[in-house]
Structures are given as C-alpha cells and as structure tokens.
Amino acid sequence: MKKYLKDGLLLLFFIPFLLPAQNNKSQSQSIELPDFVITGVQTVDVPSAAKEKASFVSTLSKDFFLPQYSPEELPMADIDNPLSKKFDLWSGEKYYDGSVYFGLGRYTLPEGKFFMGQNFGNYIFSIDLFGSNTKDYVPYSSYNISSMSITNEFYINNGSNFLPGMKIYLDGNFFRDNYYFYNSANPTMERMTNNGYAEAGISNSSNRYLNYNASLSGSKLLINENGFRETNVSVDGGMEFKLPNFSIGVSTKYTRQNLTKSLSGNNNYYFFDINPVIKISTTSDLKVEAGVNYAATDYSYFFYPFGNIRLRLSRDLMFTAAFSPHAEFNTHRNFILSNIYYNLGTIDNLFTKYKIDLSAAFKYQYYKYFEIGISGGYAKIDDYYYFDESVEKGKFNINNVNGVNKFDIKLDLLFHPGPMGKFYGEVILQKVSNGSDQNLPYNPNIKTSLGYSYLFPFGFELAAEYKAALGYYSDILNRNEMPAYHNISLTFGYNIMNNLQLKFKLQNLLNRTNYIWNGYQEKPLDFILGIDYKW
C-alpha cells in the first residue's frame, strides 16, 4: 500500500508542472466545429480536405504504431472515452496542405514523416508516410518501422438528383516492422512482419427517412516465422428507417479468416454478427435505444439483448447509461498488435463474449472551452485473452479465461485552446481479475495520461506529456509485480520562419528503466533534433 501511495503522490506531483499560467491573447479560444455538430443540421456537402493541423507534437495513427509501444504511448489498452472529441497537442488553429518532418537523436536514427492532403471539387485525397529506426540501447533491442496511409473520399452533394448525400470511400494502410526477441533464450531471433488493411464502402446519413452504409474490407498479416499468413475479409452494412421520434434499424457483419501454415492445422474460420435495434426520442433531451445482439463462429454463438439511454440534464450536463453485451472476434492480427512479442501458437482466434457490460457516465461541457467526464462500468467476460511467458522466457503465449470481472472508474479532462494553453487528462482506476480474484497479467490497477501545450507570443512552443501505469503483474499467480511505469516527454519548438519549425524532443526525461513487457526494457533518455516544414 505504501508503494502505491508513493507512486500516486509522484503522479500528482507532476500535474502542477503541466498547468503553468499563461497570457497569450493571440491564441484562439475555441475550436471550429462542423455545422452539424453546432446546429444539428445534417449535411454532406463537400467538406474541406483532411488537412494537417500545425502539429507541435506529432500525432501518429494508432493503426500503424501500436506495435512500437514507444515510451510516449501508454502501454495498456484504452477504454472508451466519454469526451466527444479527440484532443491533440497542436499549435494554433492553422491547417496545412502538407508537411515534411525529419529528425535524428541519441537512439532514434532517424525518424521522418510526410503528409499531404487536398480536395479537388467533390473528391478528397490524403497520404501519410512514416518511418523510424531505433538503434540498440541494450543488445538486440533495435526496432525499425515504416508505414503508409492513403484516404480517398468522394461526396455527392445534397442537391444532386442522383443519390444525394452519398459518400464513397476507399482507404488503406500498411506497415512493416522488424525487431528481435532480445529477452528470450535466443536474443538474435528476428521477427519481420507486414500488416495491411484496406476498406471500400458507401454511406449516407443525410437522408431524412433512410440512412445506410455498406463496406468491404480486408486485412493481411505476414510473419517471417514459418511463412505464416493470415487474411481476414469482412462484409458489413447497416440501414436505419427514421420517423419522427422513432427509428428502426439493423447492422450486420460477416468475416472470413483464412490461414496459411497455422500451427493448429486449421485454415478457415468465420464470424457473423447482427444487431437489430429500435430508437426512441420523445424529446431532444431524451433518447432511448434497445435491441438484440446475435453473433456466431464455427464453434460458438452469442445472443443477448442490449439497451442504452442518453439524458440531457441541463444545457451543459449529459448523462448516459448502457447495458451492452457483445462479442468480439480476435485474431492473430489483434494479438500481435497488442503484443509484438506474441508467440505464434495453436490458438487462431478467440470469440470473446461480454455477457454483462454495464456502464454509466456524466459529461459536463462548458461551451467550447472545457469538458469533464466521469464514467464507470462493470463487465463479465468469457474467453478474455491475456499474455503469459510461463512456457518460454521472452515469448508470450495467448491464454484465455472465462468468468473475468472488470471494474473501472475513469476521469477525463479536456481544456480546449485558450489563454491558459491546452490540456487533457485521463485517469483510470480498474481491476481485471479471474474467478479466483487474481489480477490478469499486464492489466494495471491505475493508468493515466496527461498532456499540456502552450504557444508563446515570440514563436516558441512547449508541450509536456506524462504516462503512468501502476499495480500490474507479469504472471497469473500475481507473484511478480512489475515496477511502476512513469514516463515524461517534453517537446520544444521554435518557428524559424512562418512554415519552418525547429523541434527538440526529450523522451523518457526521468531516464527510468521502464518495462511494458517483462524483461523488455523500454528506451532510456533519448533526445531528438528535427526540422518540420509545412505548406
């Protein structure tokens, strides 16, 4: 208990340093939102291209960089955020058509990012490239990754005589990485992966009486070990018929998993999910939703009702509550994105069933200045998966367990750009345990993420981020408690010219010996000098 108290005090100690006083009157005090967010009027007339904000701290896509688990990313999985918008630490409210960034550091040699986004009439195109190389800080700890993301979107105006309001899109992303199992019995064992995803679809949410969507997506995972390959192909769609104060709809998804050189000897699996739903909205302040969820695989099925309610208590205060039983189809792609040191085994997928999933949240929003959310929940889960290295050191096998209990309480803070700068905070208290009340490995009791940035009037910028995870174990018997994870990063920026910025990053400022996975030390203090050009 004294240990947790000490770590908790350390967490609280750093909060004041993330909240200095400011007096920058030239900075915007609000975020411009699309019309439908502010007025409630739905429209899909051609939006602006997905231009990049004047990024101060690079915001990289989670789809690409989950395997990296850099010290700047909280190592544990996130839960749903009750706040209405994502928040990034950017400078000002300016947008750019493109950017190029290049940096070199003590262990980062090099890193780079390229972005370009443009709209051509009713067509939007954007591309994002990223690459990073981390050299050894302990023997064979190097990590190399590169990625690409492409977005294509075409909009049909509301006034068109043919399919008005429809959106047609084709998106894709790809990343490759290579690294070593440097804490295993064979530290020179190298893994190389290729991971790609693509999706094409249509959607229309502007029609007064009928909304619909349909898509075809696919993912492919290649791992050099034994020539293993996984391909997942999914077809999903939904439709909603709307009347005044009432609507009825359904959503469905079918996934086919195909495997090559699987250790289980099986090559094909399927997953099917369908959710008919009824929505009632007697007033603008009260909305109720109820339905049933049916899901099935080759070897199991799931059927449960669900429902939720959203009640506006005042202009600024919102309450939501939900009973949301559901099933998830987790494949090798999910496993390796959760843990890059995952050991290929005979479990090809898991049909995870949330038989009970209760949640409630309050959110207070004061105009566009700040939001505060507090939420809590309880879930009862079967076939919940976790990682364990009990069989072979440095390689983490997938294990699954029934009757998992998950309790959590979460606090979210979000202060939009203003004279005091920008700040976000997230603190989660949770317990994820089996039927014997043992904490499942690598599920911390406390985790937090704090971020703050400020733009000075003379072109200098500062951003600070703090991540922490406390109270988690590396084994199911809870005999080996992992050391507390604390990480602080600072980024300094100076505008050499209007569109040219010099950046200096300090990562793992405390130079702590952090571990996300047992035996795999994270990068120590690293400093990176870079240049960022935007147009």
C-alpha positions as CSV (number, residue, x, y, z in Angstrom):
1,M,0.0,0.0,0.0
2,K,2.9,2.4,0.8
3,K,4.4,1.6,-2.6
4,Y,1.1,2.5,-4.4
5,L,0.8,5.7,-2.2
6,K,4.3,6.7,-3.2
7,D,3.6,6.2,-6.9
8,G,0.3,8.0,-6.6
9,L,2.0,11.0,-5.0
10,L,4.6,11.0,-7.8
11,L,1.7,11.1,-10.3
12,L,0.1,14.0,-8.5
13,F,3.4,15.8,-8.1
14,F,3.8,16.4,-11.9
15,I,0.3,17.8,-12.5
16,P,1.1,21.3,-11.4
17,F,4.1,21.4,-13.8
18,L,1.7,20.7,-16.6
19,L,-0.5,23.7,-15.7
20,P,1.5,26.9,-15.7
21,A,-0.2,30.3,-16.0
22,Q,-0.3,31.9,-19.5
23,N,-1.2,35.2,-21.1
24,N,-1.2,34.5,-24.9
25,K,-4.1,36.6,-26.1
26,S,-3.4,36.0,-29.8
27,Q,-4.4,32.4,-29.5
28,S,-7.8,31.1,-30.5
29,Q,-10.1,30.3,-27.6
30,S,-12.4,27.9,-29.4
31,I,-12.4,25.0,-31.8
32,E,-14.3,25.5,-35.1
33,L,-16.7,22.5,-35.4
34,P,-18.6,21.4,-38.5
35,D,-22.2,22.8,-38.9
36,F,-23.9,19.6,-38.0
37,V,-22.2,19.5,-34.6
38,I,-23.1,23.0,-33.7
39,T,-26.6,23.3,-35.3
40,G,-27.8,19.7,-35.5
41,V,-28.4,20.1,-39.3
42,Q,-27.1,17.1,-41.2
43,T,-25.2,17.9,-44.4
44,V,-22.6,16.1,-46.5
45,D,-21.9,19.0,-48.9
46,V,-18.3,18.6,-49.7
47,P,-16.2,19.2,-46.6
48,S,-12.6,20.5,-46.6
49,A,-9.8,18.1,-47.2
50,A,-8.3,16.4,-44.3
51,K,-5.6,18.9,-43.9
52,E,-3.0,18.6,-41.2
53,K,-3.1,20.9,-38.2
54,A,0.0,22.9,-37.4
55,S,1.3,20.0,-35.4
56,F,3.5,20.7,-32.5
57,V,3.7,17.1,-31.1
58,S,3.4,14.6,-33.9
59,T,0.1,12.7,-33.8
60,L,0.6,9.3,-35.4
61,S,-2.1,6.9,-36.3
62,K,-2.7,4.2,-33.7
63,D,-3.5,1.7,-36.5
64,F,0.1,2.0,-37.6
65,F,2.1,2.4,-34.4
66,L,0.6,0.2,-31.8
67,P,3.3,-2.4,-32.3
68,Q,6.0,0.1,-31.5
69,Y,4.9,0.8,-27.9
70,S,7.2,3.8,-27.6
71,P,7.6,5.4,-24.2
72,E,5.3,8.2,-25.4
73,E,2.4,5.8,-25.7
74,L,0.6,4.4,-22.7
75,P,1.3,0.7,-22.9
76,M,-2.1,-0.6,-21.9
77,A,-5.2,-0.8,-23.9
78,D,-7.6,2.2,-23.8
79,I,-11.3,2.1,-22.9
80,D,-14.0,4.2,-24.5
81,N,-13.6,8.0,-24.0
82,P,-16.8,9.7,-22.8
83,L,-15.5,13.0,-24.2
84,S,-16.9,13.9,-27.5
85,K,-13.7,14.7,-29.4
86,K,-10.1,13.5,-29.7
87,F,-7.6,16.0,-28.4
88,D,-4.1,16.6,-29.9
89,L,-1.4,19.0,-28.7
90,W,-1.2,21.3,-31.7
91,S,-0.2,24.9,-32.1
92,G,-2.9,27.3,-33.0
93,E,-5.8,26.6,-35.4
94,K,-3.9,26.8,-38.7
95,Y,-4.2,24.0,-41.2
96,Y,-1.8,23.0,-43.9
97,D,-1.9,21.0,-47.1
98,G,1.2,19.1,-46.4
99,S,4.3,18.7,-44.2
100,V,7.7,17.0,-44.1
101,Y,9.5,16.2,-40.8
102,F,13.0,14.7,-40.3
103,G,14.7,14.1,-37.0
104,L,17.9,12.5,-35.5
105,G,18.5,11.5,-31.9
106,R,20.6,9.6,-29.4
107,Y,18.9,6.3,-30.1
108,T,16.5,7.4,-32.9
109,L,18.4,7.3,-36.1
110,P,16.5,8.6,-38.0
111,E,12.7,9.3,-38.0
112,G,10.6,11.0,-40.6
113,K,7.1,11.8,-41.6
114,F,5.4,13.1,-44.7
115,F,1.8,14.3,-45.1
116,M,-0.2,15.7,-47.9
117,G,-4.0,16.3,-48.2
118,Q,-6.0,18.1,-50.9
119,N,-9.6,18.3,-52.1
120,F,-10.5,18.5,-55.8
121,G,-14.1,19.5,-56.1
122,N,-16.1,16.6,-54.6
123,Y,-13.0,14.4,-54.2
124,I,-10.6,14.3,-51.2
125,F,-7.2,12.7,-51.2
126,S,-4.6,12.4,-48.4
127,I,-1.5,10.4,-47.9
128,D,0.6,9.9,-44.8
129,L,4.1,8.3,-44.7
130,F,6.1,7.5,-41.6
131,G,9.4,5.8,-40.8
132,S,11.5,5.4,-37.7
133,N,14.7,3.4,-36.7
134,T,15.6,2.9,-33.0
135,K,19.2,1.6,-32.5
136,D,20.3,-0.8,-29.7
137,Y,20.2,0.6,-26.2
138,V,20.7,-2.9,-24.9
139,P,21.9,-5.7,-27.1
140,Y,19.5,-6.5,-30.0
141,S,16.9,-4.0,-28.8
142,S,16.7,-2.2,-32.1
143,Y,13.3,-1.5,-33.7
144,N,12.6,-0.4,-37.3
145,I,9.2,0.5,-38.7
146,S,7.7,2.2,-41.7
147,S,4.1,2.8,-42.8
148,M,1.8,4.4,-45.3
149,S,-1.8,5.5,-45.2
150,I,-4.0,6.6,-48.1
151,T,-7.5,8.1,-48.0
152,N,-9.8,8.6,-51.0
153,E,-13.3,10.1,-50.4
154,F,-15.9,11.2,-53.0
155,Y,-19.1,13.1,-52.0
156,I,-22.3,13.6,-53.9
157,N,-23.9,16.9,-53.0
158,N,-27.3,17.1,-51.2
159,G,-28.8,18.9,-54.2
160,S,-27.9,16.2,-56.7
161,N,-30.7,14.3,-58.4
162,F,-28.7,11.0,-58.2
163,L,-28.0,9.5,-54.8
164,P,-27.8,12.9,-53.0
165,G,-25.7,12.9,-49.8
166,M,-23.8,9.7,-50.5
167,K,-20.2,9.3,-49.5
168,I,-18.0,6.8,-51.5
169,Y,-14.6,6.0,-50.0
170,L,-11.5,3.8,-50.5
171,D,-9.0,3.8,-47.7
172,G,-5.9,1.7,-46.9
173,N,-2.9,1.5,-44.6
174,F,0.2,-0.6,-44.4
175,F,3.1,-1.0,-42.0
176,R,6.1,-3.3,-41.8
177,D,8.5,-3.7,-38.9
178,N,11.4,-5.8,-37.7
179,Y,12.8,-6.4,-34.3
180,Y,14.5,-9.1,-32.1
181,F,13.3,-11.2,-29.1
182,Y,16.2,-9.8,-27.1
183,N,15.0,-11.1,-23.8
184,S,14.5,-14.7,-25.0
185,A,16.8,-17.7,-24.9
186,N,17.8,-16.8,-28.4
187,P,18.1,-13.0,-28.4
188,T,19.2,-12.9,-32.1
189,M,15.9,-14.3,-33.2
190,E,14.5,-11.7,-35.6
191,R,10.8,-11.2,-36.4
192,M,9.7,-9.3,-39.6
193,T,6.0,-8.5,-40.1
194,N,3.9,-7.0,-42.9
195,N,0.5,-5.8,-41.9
196,G,-2.0,-4.2,-44.3
197,Y,-5.7,-3.1,-44.2
198,A,-8.0,-1.8,-46.9
199,E,-11.6,-0.8,-47.0
200,A,-14.1,0.4,-49.7
201,G,-17.6,1.5,-49.0
202,I,-20.5,3.8,-49.3
203,S,-22.6,5.7,-46.6
204,N,-25.4,8.1,-46.4
205,S,-26.5,9.8,-43.2
206,S,-28.2,12.9,-44.6
207,N,-31.5,11.4,-45.8
208,R,-34.5,12.4,-43.7
209,Y,-36.1,8.9,-43.8
210,L,-33.3,6.4,-44.6
211,N,-29.7,6.1,-43.6
212,Y,-27.5,3.3,-44.9
213,N,-23.9,2.1,-45.2
214,A,-22.1,-0.9,-46.7
215,S,-18.4,-1.8,-46.9
216,L,-15.9,-4.4,-48.0
217,S,-12.7,-4.6,-46.0
218,G,-9.7,-6.9,-45.8
219,S,-6.5,-7.3,-43.7
220,K,-3.4,-9.3,-44.3
221,L,-0.7,-10.3,-41.8
222,L,2.6,-11.9,-42.9
223,I,5.2,-13.1,-40.3
224,N,8.5,-14.4,-41.4
225,E,8.4,-17.3,-38.9
226,N,7.4,-20.5,-40.8
227,G,5.9,-18.3,-43.6
228,F,2.7,-17.7,-41.6
229,R,0.0,-15.7,-43.2
230,E,-3.5,-14.5,-42.1
231,T,-6.1,-12.9,-44.3
232,N,-9.4,-11.5,-43.0
233,V,-12.1,-10.4,-45.3
234,S,-15.2,-8.7,-44.0
235,V,-18.5,-7.5,-45.4
236,D,-20.7,-5.3,-43.3
237,G,-23.6,-2.9,-43.6
238,G,-26.4,-1.2,-41.9
239,M,-29.7,0.5,-42.5
240,E,-32.0,2.8,-40.4
241,F,-35.5,3.8,-41.2
242,K,-36.4,7.1,-39.5
243,L,-39.7,8.6,-38.5
244,P,-40.4,11.5,-36.1
245,N,-39.2,10.5,-32.6
246,F,-38.8,6.8,-33.7
247,S,-36.5,4.7,-35.9
248,I,-35.7,1.1,-36.6
249,G,-32.5,-0.3,-38.0
250,V,-30.1,-3.2,-38.3
251,S,-26.4,-3.6,-38.7
252,T,-24.6,-6.8,-39.6
253,K,-21.0,-8.1,-40.3
254,Y,-19.6,-11.3,-41.8
255,T,-15.8,-12.0,-41.5
256,R,-13.8,-14.9,-43.1
257,Q,-10.4,-15.7,-41.6
258,N,-8.0,-17.7,-43.8
259,L,-4.7,-19.0,-42.5
260,T,-1.5,-20.4,-44.1
261,K,0.8,-22.6,-42.1
262,S,-1.1,-22.3,-38.9
263,L,0.2,-24.4,-36.1
264,S,-3.3,-25.6,-35.3
265,G,-3.7,-27.3,-38.6
266,N,-6.9,-25.4,-39.3
267,N,-7.2,-22.9,-42.2
268,N,-10.6,-21.3,-42.2
269,Y,-13.0,-19.7,-39.7
270,Y,-15.9,-17.4,-39.9
271,F,-17.6,-14.8,-37.7
272,F,-21.1,-13.4,-38.1
273,D,-22.8,-10.6,-36.1
274,I,-26.2,-8.9,-36.5
275,N,-27.8,-6.2,-34.3
276,P,-31.5,-5.2,-34.9
277,V,-32.3,-2.0,-32.9
278,I,-35.2,0.4,-32.1
279,K,-34.5,4.0,-31.2
280,I,-37.0,6.3,-29.4
281,S,-36.5,10.1,-28.9
282,T,-39.6,11.7,-27.4
283,T,-37.7,14.9,-26.8
284,S,-34.4,16.4,-27.8
285,D,-33.2,15.8,-24.3
286,L,-34.0,12.1,-24.0
287,K,-33.0,9.2,-26.3
288,V,-33.5,5.5,-25.7
289,E,-32.2,2.6,-27.7
290,A,-32.9,-1.2,-27.4
291,G,-32.1,-4.2,-29.5
292,V,-30.6,-7.7,-29.6
293,N,-27.1,-8.9,-30.5
294,Y,-26.6,-12.2,-32.2
295,A,-23.1,-13.4,-33.0
296,A,-21.6,-16.8,-34.1
297,T,-18.4,-18.5,-35.1
298,D,-17.7,-22.1,-36.3
299,Y,-17.6,-23.2,-32.7
300,S,-19.8,-21.0,-30.6
301,Y,-22.6,-18.4,-30.6
302,F,-23.9,-15.4,-28.5
303,F,-27.4,-13.9,-28.1
304,Y,-28.2,-11.1,-25.7
305,P,-30.4,-8.0,-25.5
306,F,-28.9,-4.5,-25.2
307,G,-30.1,-1.0,-24.5
308,N,-28.9,2.5,-23.6
309,I,-30.3,5.8,-22.5
310,R,-29.0,9.4,-23.0
311,L,-30.5,12.2,-21.0
312,R,-29.6,15.8,-21.1
313,L,-30.0,17.1,-17.5
314,S,-29.2,20.7,-18.4
315,R,-27.6,22.7,-21.2
316,D,-24.1,21.7,-20.0
317,L,-24.7,18.3,-18.3
318,M,-25.3,15.0,-20.0
319,F,-25.9,11.5,-18.5
320,T,-25.6,8.2,-20.4
321,A,-26.1,4.6,-19.2
322,A,-25.8,1.4,-21.2
323,F,-26.3,-2.3,-20.9
324,S,-24.2,-3.5,-23.9
325,P,-23.5,-7.3,-24.1
326,H,-21.5,-8.0,-27.2
327,A,-19.0,-10.4,-28.8
328,E,-15.6,-9.8,-30.3
329,F,-13.7,-11.9,-32.9
330,N,-10.0,-11.6,-32.0
331,T,-7.5,-13.0,-34.5
332,H,-3.7,-13.2,-34.8
333,R,-3.8,-9.6,-36.1
334,N,-5.3,-8.4,-32.8
335,F,-2.8,-10.5,-30.8
336,I,0.3,-9.2,-32.4
337,L,-0.9,-5.6,-32.4
338,S,-1.4,-6.0,-28.6
339,N,2.0,-7.6,-28.0
340,I,4.7,-7.7,-30.6
341,Y,6.5,-10.4,-28.7
342,Y,3.4,-12.7,-29.0
343,N,4.4,-16.3,-29.7
344,L,2.6,-17.9,-32.6
345,G,0.6,-20.9,-31.1
346,T,-2.3,-23.1,-31.8
347,I,-5.0,-20.5,-30.8
348,D,-6.0,-19.0,-34.1
349,N,-8.8,-16.7,-32.8
350,L,-10.9,-16.1,-29.7
351,F,-14.6,-15.5,-29.6
352,T,-14.6,-13.1,-26.6
353,K,-18.1,-12.7,-25.0
354,Y,-19.1,-9.7,-22.9
355,K,-22.1,-11.3,-21.2
356,I,-22.6,-8.4,-18.9
357,D,-21.4,-4.9,-19.9
358,L,-22.8,-2.1,-17.7
359,S,-21.6,1.5,-17.9
360,A,-22.7,5.0,-16.9
361,A,-21.2,8.4,-17.5
362,F,-21.7,12.1,-16.7
363,K,-20.2,14.7,-19.0
364,Y,-20.1,18.4,-18.3
365,Q,-19.2,20.7,-21.2
366,Y,-18.9,24.4,-20.8
367,Y,-19.5,25.9,-24.3
368,K,-16.3,25.1,-26.3
369,Y,-13.9,25.8,-23.5
370,F,-13.6,22.6,-21.5
371,E,-15.2,19.2,-20.9
372,I,-15.2,17.0,-17.8
373,G,-16.3,13.4,-17.9
374,I,-16.6,10.7,-15.3
375,S,-17.6,7.2,-16.0
376,G,-17.7,3.7,-14.5
377,G,-18.6,0.2,-15.5
378,Y,-18.6,-3.5,-14.8
379,A,-18.2,-6.3,-17.3
380,K,-18.4,-10.1,-17.0
381,I,-16.4,-11.7,-19.8
382,D,-15.7,-15.2,-21.2
383,D,-12.8,-16.1,-23.4
384,Y,-10.9,-13.0,-22.3
385,Y,-7.3,-13.2,-23.5
386,Y,-4.1,-12.3,-21.8
387,F,-0.4,-12.9,-22.3
388,D,1.9,-15.2,-20.3
389,E,5.5,-16.2,-20.7
390,S,5.4,-19.2,-18.4
391,V,6.4,-21.7,-21.1
392,E,9.3,-20.0,-22.7
393,K,11.2,-16.9,-21.5
394,G,10.8,-13.8,-23.6
395,K,7.9,-15.2,-25.7
396,F,4.3,-14.5,-24.7
397,N,1.7,-17.1,-25.3
398,I,-2.0,-16.4,-25.6
399,N,-4.2,-17.7,-22.7
400,N,-7.9,-17.3,-22.4
401,V,-10.1,-17.5,-19.3
402,N,-13.8,-17.4,-18.5
403,G,-15.6,-15.5,-15.8
404,V,-13.4,-12.4,-15.9
405,N,-14.6,-9.5,-13.8
406,K,-13.7,-6.0,-14.9
407,F,-14.5,-2.9,-12.8
408,D,-13.3,0.6,-13.9
409,I,-13.8,4.2,-13.0
410,K,-12.5,6.9,-15.3
411,L,-12.0,10.6,-15.2
412,D,-11.5,12.7,-18.3
413,L,-10.4,16.4,-18.5
414,L,-10.3,18.4,-21.7
415,F,-9.4,22.1,-21.9
416,H,-9.6,23.5,-25.4
417,P,-7.2,26.1,-26.7
418,G,-7.4,29.3,-24.7
419,P,-5.3,31.8,-22.8
420,M,-4.1,29.1,-20.5
421,G,-3.0,26.8,-23.3
422,K,-4.3,23.3,-24.0
423,F,-4.6,20.4,-21.5
424,Y,-6.0,16.9,-21.5
425,G,-6.0,14.4,-18.7
426,E,-7.2,10.8,-18.3
427,V,-7.0,8.8,-15.1
428,I,-8.4,5.2,-14.9
429,L,-8.8,3.0,-11.8
430,Q,-9.6,-0.6,-12.7
431,K,-9.4,-4.2,-11.7
432,V,-9.4,-7.0,-14.2
433,S,-9.4,-10.4,-12.4
434,N,-10.4,-14.0,-12.8
435,G,-12.8,-16.1,-10.7
436,S,-10.1,-16.5,-8.1
437,D,-9.7,-12.7,-7.7
438,Q,-6.2,-12.8,-9.3
439,N,-5.4,-9.9,-11.5
440,L,-4.8,-10.8,-15.1
441,P,-1.2,-10.1,-16.3
442,Y,-0.5,-6.7,-17.7
443,N,-3.7,-5.1,-16.6
444,P,-2.7,-2.2,-14.3
445,N,-4.9,-1.0,-11.4
446,I,-4.0,2.6,-12.2
447,K,-3.2,4.2,-15.5
448,T,-3.0,7.8,-16.5
449,S,-2.2,10.1,-19.4
450,L,-1.7,13.9,-19.1
451,G,-0.8,16.4,-21.8
452,Y,-0.3,20.1,-21.9
453,S,1.0,22.6,-24.5
454,Y,1.4,26.3,-24.8
455,L,2.4,28.7,-27.6
456,F,4.4,31.7,-26.5
457,P,4.0,35.0,-28.4
458,F,7.6,35.0,-29.8
459,G,7.2,31.8,-31.8
460,F,8.4,29.4,-29.1
461,E,6.3,26.3,-28.1
462,L,6.4,23.8,-25.3
463,A,4.5,20.6,-24.8
464,A,4.7,18.1,-22.0
465,E,3.2,14.6,-21.7
466,Y,3.1,12.2,-18.8
467,K,2.1,8.5,-18.9
468,A,1.9,6.1,-16.0
469,A,0.8,2.6,-15.2
470,L,0.8,1.2,-11.7
471,G,-0.1,-2.1,-10.0
472,Y,0.2,-4.8,-12.6
473,Y,1.7,-8.3,-12.7
474,S,3.6,-10.4,-15.3
475,D,2.0,-13.7,-14.1
476,I,-1.4,-15.1,-13.4
477,L,-0.5,-16.1,-9.8
478,N,0.4,-12.4,-9.1
479,R,3.9,-13.3,-7.7
480,N,5.9,-11.0,-9.9
481,E,4.7,-7.4,-9.7
482,M,6.0,-5.2,-12.5
483,P,7.8,-1.9,-11.5
484,A,5.7,1.2,-11.8
485,Y,5.8,2.7,-15.3
486,H,6.4,6.5,-15.3
487,N,7.3,8.4,-18.4
488,I,7.6,12.1,-19.1
489,S,8.3,13.6,-22.5
490,L,9.0,17.2,-23.5
491,T,9.0,18.8,-26.9
492,F,10.3,22.3,-27.7
493,G,9.6,24.1,-30.9
494,Y,10.8,27.3,-32.4
495,N,9.5,28.9,-35.6
496,I,12.5,29.8,-37.7
497,M,10.2,31.0,-40.4
498,N,6.4,31.0,-40.8
499,N,6.2,27.4,-42.1
500,L,9.5,26.1,-40.8
501,Q,9.9,24.9,-37.3
502,L,12.9,23.5,-35.3
503,K,12.0,20.8,-32.9
504,F,13.8,19.3,-29.9
505,K,12.3,16.3,-28.2
506,L,13.2,14.7,-24.8
507,Q,11.8,11.3,-24.3
508,N,11.8,9.4,-21.0
509,L,13.0,12.5,-19.3
510,L,13.5,10.8,-16.0
511,N,15.7,8.1,-17.6
512,R,13.7,5.4,-15.8
513,T,14.2,1.8,-16.5
514,N,10.6,1.1,-17.8
515,Y,9.1,-2.2,-18.8
516,I,5.9,-2.8,-20.6
517,W,6.6,-6.5,-21.0
518,N,8.7,-8.4,-18.5
519,G,12.3,-8.3,-19.4
520,Y,11.9,-6.0,-22.4
521,Q,13.3,-2.7,-21.3
522,E,12.0,0.5,-22.9
523,K,14.2,3.1,-24.5
524,P,16.1,5.2,-21.9
525,L,16.5,9.0,-22.1
526,D,16.5,10.0,-25.8
527,F,16.9,13.4,-27.3
528,I,15.9,14.1,-30.9
529,L,16.6,17.2,-33.0
530,G,14.3,17.7,-36.0
531,I,13.1,20.1,-38.6
532,D,9.4,20.4,-39.7
533,Y,8.4,22.2,-42.9
534,K,4.7,22.8,-43.8
535,W,3.0,24.3,-46.8
